[in-house]
Amino acid sequence: MKYNGMAASGLGLRGDGLSIQERRLREACRDFEAIFISYLLKVMRESVPQSSLFGDGLCKDIYFSIMDRQM
């Protein structure tokens, strides 16, 4: 594979054409997005009136935390 006349191996490109730096940037963006969405869900949940369906306590907090991570 050539890129601007240079061999792909000299640029650190892999089979999909992304450089190592681009892969790291995408991974960092995915990590940031996950943290941002998790925080957003937590803040949104705090703004909604709480019902007594789930009760109160640590178990409820753990359950919602796990649910947010899975989303």
PyMOL Python script that loads the backbone (N, CA, C, O; Angstrom):
from pymol import cmd

cmd.read_pdbstr("""\
ATOM      1  N   MET A   1       0.846  -1.177   0.000  1.00  0.00           N
ATOM      2  CA  MET A   1       0.000   0.000   0.000  1.00  0.00           C
ATOM      3  C   MET A   1       0.888   1.235   0.000  1.00  0.00           C
ATOM      4  O   MET A   1       1.874   1.307   0.733  1.00  0.00           O
ATOM      5  N   LYS A   2       0.528   2.196  -0.824  1.00  0.00           N
ATOM      6  CA  LYS A   2       1.303   3.431  -0.891  1.00  0.00           C
ATOM      7  C   LYS A   2       0.428   4.604  -0.479  1.00  0.00           C
ATOM      8  O   LYS A   2      -0.776   4.619  -0.734  1.00  0.00           O
ATOM      9  N   TYR A   3       1.047   5.576   0.156  1.00  0.00           N
ATOM     10  CA  TYR A   3       0.349   6.776   0.605  1.00  0.00           C
ATOM     11  C   TYR A   3       1.240   7.957   0.279  1.00  0.00           C
ATOM     12  O   TYR A   3       2.302   8.125   0.880  1.00  0.00           O
ATOM     13  N   ASN A   4       0.812   8.778  -0.675  1.00  0.00           N
ATOM     14  CA  ASN A   4       1.604   9.919  -1.139  1.00  0.00           C
ATOM     15  C   ASN A   4       3.009   9.492  -1.567  1.00  0.00           C
ATOM     16  O   ASN A   4       3.993  10.179  -1.295  1.00  0.00           O
ATOM     17  N   GLY A   5       3.076   8.364  -2.231  1.00  0.00           N
ATOM     18  CA  GLY A   5       4.355   7.906  -2.740  1.00  0.00           C
ATOM     19  C   GLY A   5       5.221   7.200  -1.714  1.00  0.00           C
ATOM     20  O   GLY A   5       6.316   6.754  -2.057  1.00  0.00           O
ATOM     21  N   MET A   6       4.780   7.080  -0.468  1.00  0.00           N
ATOM     22  CA  MET A   6       5.563   6.412   0.561  1.00  0.00           C
ATOM     23  C   MET A   6       4.922   5.076   0.875  1.00  0.00           C
ATOM     24  O   MET A   6       3.705   4.921   0.772  1.00  0.00           O
ATOM     25  N   ALA A   7       5.729   4.131   1.253  1.00  0.00           N
ATOM     26  CA  ALA A   7       5.207   2.828   1.640  1.00  0.00           C
ATOM     27  C   ALA A   7       4.427   2.953   2.939  1.00  0.00           C
ATOM     28  O   ALA A   7       4.781   3.740   3.817  1.00  0.00           O
ATOM     29  N   ALA A   8       3.356   2.166   3.052  1.00  0.00           N
ATOM     30  CA  ALA A   8       2.501   2.233   4.242  1.00  0.00           C
ATOM     31  C   ALA A   8       3.253   1.841   5.497  1.00  0.00           C
ATOM     32  O   ALA A   8       2.976   2.366   6.576  1.00  0.00           O
ATOM     33  N   SER A   9       4.198   0.925   5.372  1.00  0.00           N
ATOM     34  CA  SER A   9       4.931   0.484   6.557  1.00  0.00           C
ATOM     35  C   SER A   9       5.758   1.613   7.163  1.00  0.00           C
ATOM     36  O   SER A   9       5.997   1.614   8.371  1.00  0.00           O
ATOM     37  N   GLY A  10       6.195   2.560   6.363  1.00  0.00           N
ATOM     38  CA  GLY A  10       6.967   3.677   6.868  1.00  0.00           C
ATOM     39  C   GLY A  10       6.130   4.684   7.640  1.00  0.00           C
ATOM     40  O   GLY A  10       6.666   5.457   8.434  1.00  0.00           O
ATOM     41  N   LEU A  11       4.808   4.682   7.414  1.00  0.00           N
ATOM     42  CA  LEU A  11       3.922   5.612   8.091  1.00  0.00           C
ATOM     43  C   LEU A  11       3.265   5.008   9.325  1.00  0.00           C
ATOM     44  O   LEU A  11       2.575   5.711  10.062  1.00  0.00           O
ATOM     45  N   GLY A  12       3.467   3.735   9.556  1.00  0.00           N
ATOM     46  CA  GLY A  12       2.824   3.079  10.676  1.00  0.00           C
ATOM     47  C   GLY A  12       1.375   2.727  10.383  1.00  0.00           C
ATOM     48  O   GLY A  12       0.574   2.576  11.306  1.00  0.00           O
ATOM     49  N   LEU A  13       1.031   2.596   9.103  1.00  0.00           N
ATOM     50  CA  LEU A  13      -0.336   2.264   8.730  1.00  0.00           C
ATOM     51  C   LEU A  13      -0.563   0.773   8.847  1.00  0.00           C
ATOM     52  O   LEU A  13       0.348  -0.033   8.655  1.00  0.00           O
ATOM     53  N   ARG A  14      -1.774   0.430   9.161  1.00  0.00           N
ATOM     54  CA  ARG A  14      -2.164  -0.975   9.241  1.00  0.00           C
ATOM     55  C   ARG A  14      -3.004  -1.309   8.014  1.00  0.00           C
ATOM     56  O   ARG A  14      -3.102  -0.493   7.098  1.00  0.00           O
ATOM     57  N   GLY A  15      -3.606  -2.485   7.980  1.00  0.00           N
ATOM     58  CA  GLY A  15      -4.390  -2.943   6.843  1.00  0.00           C
ATOM     59  C   GLY A  15      -5.591  -2.068   6.538  1.00  0.00           C
ATOM     60  O   GLY A  15      -6.009  -2.001   5.383  1.00  0.00           O
ATOM     61  N   ASP A  16      -6.162  -1.396   7.527  1.00  0.00           N
ATOM     62  CA  ASP A  16      -7.344  -0.571   7.279  1.00  0.00           C
ATOM     63  C   ASP A  16      -6.980   0.859   6.885  1.00  0.00           C
ATOM     64  O   ASP A  16      -7.876   1.671   6.653  1.00  0.00           O
ATOM     65  N   GLY A  17      -5.701   1.186   6.804  1.00  0.00           N
ATOM     66  CA  GLY A  17      -5.270   2.496   6.360  1.00  0.00           C
ATOM     67  C   GLY A  17      -5.166   3.541   7.458  1.00  0.00           C
ATOM     68  O   GLY A  17      -4.882   4.704   7.170  1.00  0.00           O
ATOM     69  N   LEU A  18      -5.388   3.159   8.705  1.00  0.00           N
ATOM     70  CA  LEU A  18      -5.290   4.112   9.809  1.00  0.00           C
ATOM     71  C   LEU A  18      -3.910   4.031  10.446  1.00  0.00           C
ATOM     72  O   LEU A  18      -3.370   2.944  10.655  1.00  0.00           O
ATOM     73  N   SER A  19      -3.355   5.178  10.745  1.00  0.00           N
ATOM     74  CA  SER A  19      -2.065   5.193  11.419  1.00  0.00           C
ATOM     75  C   SER A  19      -2.265   4.866  12.893  1.00  0.00           C
ATOM     76  O   SER A  19      -3.390   4.889  13.394  1.00  0.00           O
ATOM     77  N   ILE A  20      -1.206   4.572  13.562  1.00  0.00           N
ATOM     78  CA  ILE A  20      -1.261   4.251  14.994  1.00  0.00           C
ATOM     79  C   ILE A  20      -1.789   5.448  15.772  1.00  0.00           C
ATOM     80  O   ILE A  20      -2.556   5.287  16.721  1.00  0.00           O
ATOM     81  N   GLN A  21      -1.380   6.640  15.374  1.00  0.00           N
ATOM     82  CA  GLN A  21      -1.847   7.851  16.044  1.00  0.00           C
ATOM     83  C   GLN A  21      -3.360   8.023  15.867  1.00  0.00           C
ATOM     84  O   GLN A  21      -4.055   8.399  16.811  1.00  0.00           O
ATOM     85  N   GLU A  22      -3.868   7.749  14.665  1.00  0.00           N
ATOM     86  CA  GLU A  22      -5.313   7.850  14.434  1.00  0.00           C
ATOM     87  C   GLU A  22      -6.077   6.809  15.244  1.00  0.00           C
ATOM     88  O   GLU A  22      -7.159   7.098  15.754  1.00  0.00           O
ATOM     89  N   ARG A  23      -5.528   5.604  15.369  1.00  0.00           N
ATOM     90  CA  ARG A  23      -6.164   4.572  16.183  1.00  0.00           C
ATOM     91  C   ARG A  23      -6.236   4.999  17.649  1.00  0.00           C
ATOM     92  O   ARG A  23      -7.263   4.817  18.304  1.00  0.00           O
ATOM     93  N   ARG A  24      -5.156   5.559  18.153  1.00  0.00           N
ATOM     94  CA  ARG A  24      -5.139   6.020  19.544  1.00  0.00           C
ATOM     95  C   ARG A  24      -6.123   7.160  19.757  1.00  0.00           C
ATOM     96  O   ARG A  24      -6.795   7.216  20.786  1.00  0.00           O
ATOM     97  N   LEU A  25      -6.212   8.072  18.789  1.00  0.00           N
ATOM     98  CA  LEU A  25      -7.160   9.177  18.877  1.00  0.00           C
ATOM     99  C   LEU A  25      -8.594   8.663  18.890  1.00  0.00           C
ATOM    100  O   LEU A  25      -9.412   9.136  19.679  1.00  0.00           O
ATOM    101  N   ARG A  26      -8.904   7.710  18.036  1.00  0.00           N
ATOM    102  CA  ARG A  26     -10.256   7.139  18.020  1.00  0.00           C
ATOM    103  C   ARG A  26     -10.582   6.436  19.334  1.00  0.00           C
ATOM    104  O   ARG A  26     -11.697   6.551  19.845  1.00  0.00           O
ATOM    105  N   GLU A  27      -9.620   5.719  19.873  1.00  0.00           N
ATOM    106  CA  GLU A  27      -9.828   5.038  21.152  1.00  0.00           C
ATOM    107  C   GLU A  27     -10.066   6.050  22.271  1.00  0.00           C
ATOM    108  O   GLU A  27     -10.943   5.854  23.113  1.00  0.00           O
ATOM    109  N   ALA A  28      -9.289   7.127  22.280  1.00  0.00           N
ATOM    110  CA  ALA A  28      -9.472   8.166  23.292  1.00  0.00           C
ATOM    111  C   ALA A  28     -10.836   8.834  23.137  1.00  0.00           C
ATOM    112  O   ALA A  28     -11.490   9.141  24.134  1.00  0.00           O
ATOM    113  N   CYS A  29     -11.267   9.060  21.906  1.00  0.00           N
ATOM    114  CA  CYS A  29     -12.587   9.651  21.666  1.00  0.00           C
ATOM    115  C   CYS A  29     -13.698   8.728  22.146  1.00  0.00           C
ATOM    116  O   CYS A  29     -14.679   9.189  22.730  1.00  0.00           O
ATOM    117  N   ARG A  30     -13.552   7.425  21.902  1.00  0.00           N
ATOM    118  CA  ARG A  30     -14.554   6.460  22.385  1.00  0.00           C
ATOM    119  C   ARG A  30     -14.606   6.448  23.906  1.00  0.00           C
ATOM    120  O   ARG A  30     -15.687   6.401  24.493  1.00  0.00           O
ATOM    121  N   ASP A  31     -13.453   6.490  24.538  1.00  0.00           N
ATOM    122  CA  ASP A  31     -13.412   6.510  26.006  1.00  0.00           C
ATOM    123  C   ASP A  31     -14.063   7.775  26.556  1.00  0.00           C
ATOM    124  O   ASP A  31     -14.822   7.718  27.524  1.00  0.00           O
ATOM    125  N   PHE A  32     -13.765   8.917  25.936  1.00  0.00           N
ATOM    126  CA  PHE A  32     -14.363  10.172  26.380  1.00  0.00           C
ATOM    127  C   PHE A  32     -15.875  10.141  26.191  1.00  0.00           C
ATOM    128  O   PHE A  32     -16.623  10.589  27.061  1.00  0.00           O
ATOM    129  N   GLU A  33     -16.321   9.615  25.062  1.00  0.00           N
ATOM    130  CA  GLU A  33     -17.756   9.535  24.796  1.00  0.00           C
ATOM    131  C   GLU A  33     -18.458   8.671  25.840  1.00  0.00           C
ATOM    132  O   GLU A  33     -19.547   9.016  26.298  1.00  0.00           O
ATOM    133  N   ALA A  34     -17.847   7.561  26.215  1.00  0.00           N
ATOM    134  CA  ALA A  34     -18.432   6.679  27.225  1.00  0.00           C
ATOM    135  C   ALA A  34     -18.551   7.386  28.571  1.00  0.00           C
ATOM    136  O   ALA A  34     -19.576   7.274  29.243  1.00  0.00           O
ATOM    137  N   ILE A  35     -17.518   8.105  28.963  1.00  0.00           N
ATOM    138  CA  ILE A  35     -17.549   8.836  30.237  1.00  0.00           C
ATOM    139  C   ILE A  35     -18.601   9.947  30.186  1.00  0.00           C
ATOM    140  O   ILE A  35     -19.349  10.140  31.144  1.00  0.00           O
ATOM    141  N   PHE A  36     -18.656  10.665  29.082  1.00  0.00           N
ATOM    142  CA  PHE A  36     -19.604  11.766  28.931  1.00  0.00           C
ATOM    143  C   PHE A  36     -21.047  11.263  28.989  1.00  0.00           C
ATOM    144  O   PHE A  36     -21.874  11.851  29.686  1.00  0.00           O
ATOM    145  N   ILE A  37     -21.358  10.197  28.276  1.00  0.00           N
ATOM    146  CA  ILE A  37     -22.718   9.668  28.266  1.00  0.00           C
ATOM    147  C   ILE A  37     -23.091   9.121  29.633  1.00  0.00           C
ATOM    148  O   ILE A  37     -24.224   9.296  30.080  1.00  0.00           O
ATOM    149  N   SER A  38     -22.157   8.465  30.299  1.00  0.00           N
ATOM    150  CA  SER A  38     -22.421   7.956  31.642  1.00  0.00           C
ATOM    151  C   SER A  38     -22.751   9.100  32.592  1.00  0.00           C
ATOM    152  O   SER A  38     -23.694   9.001  33.377  1.00  0.00           O
ATOM    153  N   TYR A  39     -21.992  10.171  32.528  1.00  0.00           N
ATOM    154  CA  TYR A  39     -22.248  11.335  33.378  1.00  0.00           C
ATOM    155  C   TYR A  39     -23.585  11.970  33.019  1.00  0.00           C
ATOM    156  O   TYR A  39     -24.348  12.361  33.903  1.00  0.00           O
ATOM    157  N   LEU A  40     -23.867  12.073  31.731  1.00  0.00           N
ATOM    158  CA  LEU A  40     -25.122  12.656  31.274  1.00  0.00           C
ATOM    159  C   LEU A  40     -26.316  11.869  31.804  1.00  0.00           C
ATOM    160  O   LEU A  40     -27.280  12.468  32.283  1.00  0.00           O
ATOM    161  N   LEU A  41     -26.273  10.545  31.729  1.00  0.00           N
ATOM    162  CA  LEU A  41     -27.356   9.705  32.250  1.00  0.00           C
ATOM    163  C   LEU A  41     -27.521   9.887  33.753  1.00  0.00           C
ATOM    164  O   LEU A  41     -28.643   9.944  34.256  1.00  0.00           O
ATOM    165  N   LYS A  42     -26.404   9.978  34.468  1.00  0.00           N
ATOM    166  CA  LYS A  42     -26.457  10.161  35.920  1.00  0.00           C
ATOM    167  C   LYS A  42     -27.126  11.478  36.277  1.00  0.00           C
ATOM    168  O   LYS A  42     -27.989  11.514  37.154  1.00  0.00           O
ATOM    169  N   VAL A  43     -26.742  12.559  35.614  1.00  0.00           N
ATOM    170  CA  VAL A  43     -27.315  13.876  35.886  1.00  0.00           C
ATOM    171  C   VAL A  43     -28.786  13.913  35.483  1.00  0.00           C
ATOM    172  O   VAL A  43     -29.605  14.504  36.187  1.00  0.00           O
ATOM    173  N   MET A  44     -29.125  13.295  34.372  1.00  0.00           N
ATOM    174  CA  MET A  44     -30.520  13.263  33.946  1.00  0.00           C
ATOM    175  C   MET A  44     -31.379  12.513  34.961  1.00  0.00           C
ATOM    176  O   MET A  44     -32.492  12.940  35.270  1.00  0.00           O
ATOM    177  N   ARG A  45     -30.871  11.408  35.474  1.00  0.00           N
ATOM    178  CA  ARG A  45     -31.620  10.632  36.453  1.00  0.00           C
ATOM    179  C   ARG A  45     -31.841  11.432  37.741  1.00  0.00           C
ATOM    180  O   ARG A  45     -32.892  11.317  38.371  1.00  0.00           O
ATOM    181  N   GLU A  46     -30.862  12.231  38.126  1.00  0.00           N
ATOM    182  CA  GLU A  46     -30.993  13.041  39.336  1.00  0.00           C
ATOM    183  C   GLU A  46     -32.044  14.136  39.171  1.00  0.00           C
ATOM    184  O   GLU A  46     -32.596  14.605  40.167  1.00  0.00           O
ATOM    185  N   SER A  47     -32.332  14.551  37.945  1.00  0.00           N
ATOM    186  CA  SER A  47     -33.297  15.620  37.719  1.00  0.00           C
ATOM    187  C   SER A  47     -34.743  15.120  37.699  1.00  0.00           C
ATOM    188  O   SER A  47     -35.672  15.926  37.739  1.00  0.00           O
ATOM    189  N   VAL A  48     -34.941  13.807  37.637  1.00  0.00           N
ATOM    190  CA  VAL A  48     -36.281  13.221  37.595  1.00  0.00           C
ATOM    191  C   VAL A  48     -36.723  12.891  39.016  1.00  0.00           C
ATOM    192  O   VAL A  48     -35.931  12.375  39.804  1.00  0.00           O
ATOM    193  N   PRO A  49     -37.991  13.184  39.355  1.00  0.00           N
ATOM    194  CA  PRO A  49     -38.475  12.828  40.698  1.00  0.00           C
ATOM    195  C   PRO A  49     -38.355  11.322  40.945  1.00  0.00           C
ATOM    196  O   PRO A  49     -38.667  10.513  40.071  1.00  0.00           O
ATOM    197  N   GLN A  50     -37.904  10.963  42.138  1.00  0.00           N
ATOM    198  CA  GLN A  50     -37.682   9.561  42.478  1.00  0.00           C
ATOM    199  C   GLN A  50     -38.984   8.909  42.938  1.00  0.00           C
ATOM    200  O   GLN A  50     -39.783   9.521  43.648  1.00  0.00           O
ATOM    201  N   SER A  51     -39.183   7.660  42.522  1.00  0.00           N
ATOM    202  CA  SER A  51     -40.336   6.904  42.992  1.00  0.00           C
ATOM    203  C   SER A  51     -39.859   5.890  44.031  1.00  0.00           C
ATOM    204  O   SER A  51     -38.660   5.652  44.174  1.00  0.00           O
ATOM    205  N   SER A  52     -40.795   5.306  44.740  1.00  0.00           N
ATOM    206  CA  SER A  52     -40.439   4.319  45.763  1.00  0.00           C
ATOM    207  C   SER A  52     -40.409   2.898  45.194  1.00  0.00           C
ATOM    208  O   SER A  52     -40.287   1.933  45.948  1.00  0.00           O
ATOM    209  N   LEU A  53     -40.519   2.764  43.882  1.00  0.00           N
ATOM    210  CA  LEU A  53     -40.532   1.446  43.244  1.00  0.00           C
ATOM    211  C   LEU A  53     -39.256   0.664  43.532  1.00  0.00           C
ATOM    212  O   LEU A  53     -39.315  -0.528  43.833  1.00  0.00           O
ATOM    213  N   PHE A  54     -38.105   1.325  43.443  1.00  0.00           N
ATOM    214  CA  PHE A  54     -36.827   0.648  43.664  1.00  0.00           C
ATOM    215  C   PHE A  54     -36.329   0.790  45.095  1.00  0.00           C
ATOM    216  O   PHE A  54     -35.323   0.183  45.461  1.00  0.00           O
ATOM    217  N   GLY A  55     -37.011   1.572  45.899  1.00  0.00           N
ATOM    218  CA  GLY A  55     -36.547   1.786  47.260  1.00  0.00           C
ATOM    219  C   GLY A  55     -35.378   2.747  47.286  1.00  0.00           C
ATOM    220  O   GLY A  55     -35.061   3.387  46.283  1.00  0.00           O
ATOM    221  N   ASP A  56     -34.748   2.841  48.425  1.00  0.00           N
ATOM    222  CA  ASP A  56     -33.574   3.700  48.575  1.00  0.00           C
ATOM    223  C   ASP A  56     -32.407   2.863  49.050  1.00  0.00           C
ATOM    224  O   ASP A  56     -32.582   1.776  49.600  1.00  0.00           O
ATOM    225  N   GLY A  57     -31.223   3.381  48.832  1.00  0.00           N
ATOM    226  CA  GLY A  57     -30.049   2.720  49.361  1.00  0.00           C
ATOM    227  C   GLY A  57     -28.997   2.416  48.328  1.00  0.00           C
ATOM    228  O   GLY A  57     -29.090   2.802  47.163  1.00  0.00           O
ATOM    229  N   LEU A  58     -28.003   1.716  48.793  1.00  0.00           N
ATOM    230  CA  LEU A  58     -26.837   1.397  47.982  1.00  0.00           C
ATOM    231  C   LEU A  58     -27.181   0.474  46.819  1.00  0.00           C
ATOM    232  O   LEU A  58     -26.628   0.626  45.729  1.00  0.00           O
ATOM    233  N   CYS A  59     -28.086  -0.483  47.032  1.00  0.00           N
ATOM    234  CA  CYS A  59     -28.445  -1.431  45.976  1.00  0.00           C
ATOM    235  C   CYS A  59     -29.009  -0.715  44.756  1.00  0.00           C
ATOM    236  O   CYS A  59     -28.668  -1.052  43.622  1.00  0.00           O
ATOM    237  N   LYS A  60     -29.860   0.259  44.983  1.00  0.00           N
ATOM    238  CA  LYS A  60     -30.441   1.029  43.884  1.00  0.00           C
ATOM    239  C   LYS A  60     -29.355   1.788  43.128  1.00  0.00           C
ATOM    240  O   LYS A  60     -29.350   1.812  41.898  1.00  0.00           O
ATOM    241  N   ASP A  61     -28.446   2.401  43.857  1.00  0.00           N
ATOM    242  CA  ASP A  61     -27.358   3.152  43.225  1.00  0.00           C
ATOM    243  C   ASP A  61     -26.476   2.243  42.379  1.00  0.00           C
ATOM    244  O   ASP A  61     -26.085   2.603  41.269  1.00  0.00           O
ATOM    245  N   ILE A  62     -26.169   1.072  42.904  1.00  0.00           N
ATOM    246  CA  ILE A  62     -25.340   0.116  42.165  1.00  0.00           C
ATOM    247  C   ILE A  62     -26.071  -0.355  40.915  1.00  0.00           C
ATOM    248  O   ILE A  62     -25.483  -0.436  39.837  1.00  0.00           O
ATOM    249  N   TYR A  63     -27.352  -0.665  41.064  1.00  0.00           N
ATOM    250  CA  TYR A  63     -28.140  -1.135  39.923  1.00  0.00           C
ATOM    251  C   TYR A  63     -28.153  -0.094  38.807  1.00  0.00           C
ATOM    252  O   TYR A  63     -27.887  -0.429  37.652  1.00  0.00           O
ATOM    253  N   PHE A  64     -28.456   1.158  39.131  1.00  0.00           N
ATOM    254  CA  PHE A  64     -28.515   2.200  38.107  1.00  0.00           C
ATOM    255  C   PHE A  64     -27.139   2.476  37.514  1.00  0.00           C
ATOM    256  O   PHE A  64     -27.027   2.781  36.326  1.00  0.00           O
ATOM    257  N   SER A  65     -26.111   2.376  38.312  1.00  0.00           N
ATOM    258  CA  SER A  65     -24.758   2.565  37.803  1.00  0.00           C
ATOM    259  C   SER A  65     -24.410   1.502  36.769  1.00  0.00           C
ATOM    260  O   SER A  65     -23.855   1.811  35.715  1.00  0.00           O
ATOM    261  N   ILE A  66     -24.736   0.256  37.075  1.00  0.00           N
ATOM    262  CA  ILE A  66     -24.471  -0.839  36.130  1.00  0.00           C
ATOM    263  C   ILE A  66     -25.314  -0.670  34.874  1.00  0.00           C
ATOM    264  O   ILE A  66     -24.821  -0.873  33.764  1.00  0.00           O
ATOM    265  N   MET A  67     -26.580  -0.298  35.040  1.00  0.00           N
ATOM    266  CA  MET A  67     -27.453  -0.097  33.901  1.00  0.00           C
ATOM    267  C   MET A  67     -26.926   1.017  32.988  1.00  0.00           C
ATOM    268  O   MET A  67     -26.953   0.884  31.765  1.00  0.00           O
ATOM    269  N   ASP A  68     -26.452   2.104  33.580  1.00  0.00           N
ATOM    270  CA  ASP A  68     -25.903   3.206  32.784  1.00  0.00           C
ATOM    271  C   ASP A  68     -24.675   2.763  32.007  1.00  0.00           C
ATOM    272  O   ASP A  68     -24.507   3.128  30.844  1.00  0.00           O
ATOM    273  N   ARG A  69     -23.818   1.979  32.644  1.00  0.00           N
ATOM    274  CA  ARG A  69     -22.610   1.497  31.942  1.00  0.00           C
ATOM    275  C   ARG A  69     -22.968   0.602  30.768  1.00  0.00           C
ATOM    276  O   ARG A  69     -22.319   0.656  29.724  1.00  0.00           O
ATOM    277  N   GLN A  70     -23.994  -0.217  30.931  1.00  0.00           N
ATOM    278  CA  GLN A  70     -24.389  -1.121  29.855  1.00  0.00           C
ATOM    279  C   GLN A  70     -25.010  -0.360  28.677  1.00  0.00           C
ATOM    280  O   GLN A  70     -24.876  -0.772  27.525  1.00  0.00           O
ATOM    281  N   MET A  71     -25.687   0.750  28.978  1.00  0.00           N
ATOM    282  CA  MET A  71     -26.255   1.560  27.887  1.00  0.00           C
ATOM    283  C   MET A  71     -25.145   2.238  27.133  1.00  0.00           C
ATOM    284  O   MET A  71     -25.404   2.967  26.176  1.00  0.00           O
TER     285      MET A  71
END
""", "prot")
cmd.dss("prot")
cmd.show_as("cartoon", "prot")
cmd.util.cbc("prot")
cmd.orient("prot")
